[in-house]
Amino acid sequence: MKIGAFVFLLLFPLVAFCEVISQDPREAWLDEYYLKGASEIKKAEEAGDAKAAYALGVLYLDGSSEMSIKADYNKAVCYLEKAWGADVADAGYILATMYYSGLGVKEDNAKALDLLVSSAKLGLLSAQSVLGRAYWGQNYGDLVSRNMEKSIYWLKKASDSGDAKSAFGLAYIYEKGVGVDRNYSEAYKWRERSVSLKYNMSQGYFLPLAEYYENGIGTKVDLVKAYKCYDLSGTAGVEGKQRIAKKMTQEQIDEALRQSKEWQKEHNVQVGGGFIRRAN
């Protein structure tokens, strides 16, 4: 911990809630937390609750008409700095974006990068993902120079934290050979992971995976899994289902649909573009 932060904690002790409050980029927990009301959250913050300090920082960053709080970047920075002083990784990430954009603070790319790296090392998915794409040159292009070794490192860290988008990016990198040798086995591995991770998953990730199974890219041909993935792609997968259904038995199609429905039930979603019944 930095000396300044250590002195701050001696003067204003904060109880660290945890290193990462939430990996969910949507931060849905805040909506429920705000039901406590601004006064209760402020009381908790004054008592040294780092989670409350973070919540107030986000509240003042965006403002809230329901809670009669106007956006105030200076107050946002104050509360977020308190939370960051207690090693709340989420706060470090938001402060990084503020320093990068110059919101409530002087624009400072070096400070933004330091905060991003620190919060990423604490295990925050959002920071890990941003660093992975920044080193790839996909965003925050003026923050770092392109470095695919570092990009892959942070994208893998983000994937390990549950980020499907980072896994999908890794699949593309290995498939196209972006800064590395082409490796279809690795590409397949990350395509498979991209549809199994909790955060930032898109149904569109099933389509390229279906093509891998159909054509045996990085794995063996498996028409049942291909059909399942085309089905989970929704209407985008209808053409693929029609194409491979000609090579399948009705039993295989039924099994693929069973697996698709099972996945949808487990993940509480409803997709699929209808099934094909083979003509006898």
Number of C-alpha atoms within 10 A of each C-alpha: 8 8 8 9 16 14 12 15 16 9 9 13 18 22 15 17 16 14 17 19 17 17 18 16 13 10 12 10 12 14 10 9 14 17 11 10 11 18 10 13 20 16 12 15 22 15 14 21 21 29 27 26 28 28 25 25 28 21 23 21 24 15 18 12 9 8 13 9 14 13 17 16 21 15 17 26 25 17 25 30 20 27 30 25 25 27 24 26 30 31 30 28 27 25 26 25 20 23 21 21 15 16 17 17 14 12 15 15 20 14 17 23 21 14 23 26 21 19 27 25 15 18 20 28 31 23 28 30 25 23 28 28 23 23 24 25 18 12 14 18 13 11 17 16 12 16 15 19 13 16 23 24 15 26 28 21 23 27 25 16 20 22 28 28 22 32 30 25 23 27 26 19 22 22 22 15 14 13 14 13 11 15 15 20 15 18 27 25 18 26 26 21 21 29 22 14 18 15 20 15 19 13 15 16 20 25 20 20 25 29 19 25 22 22 14 16 17 16 16 11 15 14 24 24 23 27 33 26 32 32 28 29 24 18 14 17 24 19 12 20 23 15 11 16 20 12 10 14 13 16 11 16 23 17 16 22 23 13 19 22 19 12 15 15 11 9 10 8 10 12 14 20 16 13 16 15 12 12 6 4
